[in-house]
Amino acid sequence: MPRVAVVGAGSWGTTVAALASAAADTVLWARRSELADEINAVHTNSSYLPGFDLPVALRATADLAEAVGAADVVVMGVPSHGFREIAAAAARDVRPGVPVVSLAKGLEQGTQMRMTEVAAAELVGHPVGVLTGPNLATEILAGQPAASVVAFVDQAVATELQELLSGPTLRIYTNPDVVGCELAGVVKNVIAIAAGMCDGMGFGDNSKATLITRGLAEMARLGIAMGGEAATFAGLAGMGDLIATCASARSRNNSVGRALGQGQAIGDIVAAMNMVAEGVKSSPSVLELANRHAVEMPIVEQVAAVCSGTTDARTALARLMSRASKSEFH
Amino acid sequence: MPRVAVVGAGSWGTTVAALASAAADTVLWARRSELADEINAVHTNSSYLPGFDLPVALRATADLAEAVGAADVVVMGVPSHGFREIAAAAARDVRPGVPVVSLAKGLEQGTQMRMTEVAAAELVGHPVGVLTGPNLATEILAGQPAASVVAFVDQAVATELQELLSGPTLRIYTNPDVVGCELAGVVKNVIAIAAGMCDGMGFGDNSKATLITRGLAEMARLGIAMGGEAATFAGLAGMGDLIATCASARSRNNSVGRALGQGQAIGDIVAAMNMVAEGVKSSPSVLELANRHAVEMPIVEQVAAVCSGTTDARTALARLMSRASKSEFH
């Protein structure tokens, strides 16, 4: 039986660990020992997945070395701001050559590195890739039919993970385009903030669909400039994840956008949240990548301005609409 | 001042006529003289746009010859099943060379012809094209920001219509890809039925986003096989319109799908509707086009089966999900 370590017991990390525990000996690392104890004793994660029962087979620990030391696969479910530190700590105990899968959908602030780049720097010699797609944790845990993408350059590793994570209600596809899949996940959180602003200001389905369509176009422009494949952005990791996130009232990034659209201040919104909305932090980093690759990203630009407090949502959306007089495909 | 005739006083025809009346002398043809009288006397269309006031400048008539005889542009806002008959009748009075814009998003049953093909056959020698995009009538009429696409092979005609229909809240783009834009509008109504089935069965945003993503892929496959451009399907006429329709509780096709997903019979649903849900009628026609062009369209296939009463929604969705084990991009 393969042994899986999932590092990080947030809603998605816990969900992936719960799925993996059906076919593998799975350990979930939680930073707080109280949370590890709760998962072991009563099989719930009331902080991040209230109301859900976790599989009895899923074990948790607050000891990182214990979690990763015996693992055949390490899944990194920590947000981007803590990713490098945890990856470096895990590196001391992970056995050589074990694949590392990132679940994080953000960039490292300052360096603008993708999480697989951070992982490759800290876990030298390990194959690194991502698990991504239209995957709202609570729907997957409720057993609703869904699909997801595992991206690794090495097809053999991807196939191994595909078998490990596939289940009766979750289909896993493989894709060799790590850059495209990973970047799509990062940018969609920024676009989801803009879509939430649209909702929060009371606009309807036309306006929001237009914004999502333009958002995917600018995501693909950056991704292709960075070496990603166009097909990735038209698939589940690109369009699929973007649509699910922009539609969902449960998405943190979408929620931040709605609050901004209703006129709340970014500082107040972030202070009131229990979880990280990656798009808030990554919007300036994505903009930095866009500048570096000479790609125009007008929606990301406005979201970054609103998230830094230099513009309000109303002004930002008005700018996007007035800009729209250019041709659709240029 | 240019003179515009809009033929058909349903919700979208009336909305386009209301927009055009700001910049052009506009006449709206209604089949029922009571509706024409209501529009002229009290400036409302209570059958199709209850609660909205129409511009005082918008005139209506039940006399087709009067409506189209002096027009510089004819906009055809009739559903696909009545399109040829009305186009043939209009042809007797339309002046030579006047452009004809189709708003219909269906195919002719039996021939599987697109509405611009029907228009070209009945209005010989007229430039024909479409107006399409993420355009829920009531949101546009409420003045919400939106964008739309005018597709004509002749760029000069497209630019003329762009100027005529653009307004402070509606941006009009041009696209020379008539086949792609028109086919996208047809297929999206079929996919919207499938998305509605997903909603009706209680599935969430993951499942629906996955279905929409796959739906766009099969729409693009057929469109490209028929001579359309890939970029069209990634833009407002393709992805934009699809997302808006699948998200909207106001979409007729989406509503039909929800009712099917809740277990209602297709005959009862159609009998209870005031307006035409184009996707119900066009699903077998789209499937016929797919077979003719040797393109796989699994979602359209299942929708056609449910709409013909040979399969129920639950079985159809189960078939789609089990089929999903193939690779994402093949």
Interface residues (C-beta under 8 A of the other chain):
Chain A: P134 N135 L136 E139 I140 A142 Q144 P145 A146 A147 V149 R171 Y173 T174 N175 F203 G204 D205 N206 S207 K208 A209 T210 I212 T213 L216 A217 A220 A231 A234 G235 L236 M239 G240 D241 I243 A244 A247 S248 R250 L317 M321 A324 S325 S327 E328 F329
Chain B: P134 N135 L136 E139 I140 A142 Q144 P145 A146 A147 V149 R171 Y173 T174 N175 F203 G204 D205 N206 S207 K208 A209 T210 I212 T213 L216 A217 A220 A231 A234 G235 L236 M239 G240 D241 I243 A244 A247 S248 R250 L317 M321 A324 S325 S327 E328 F329
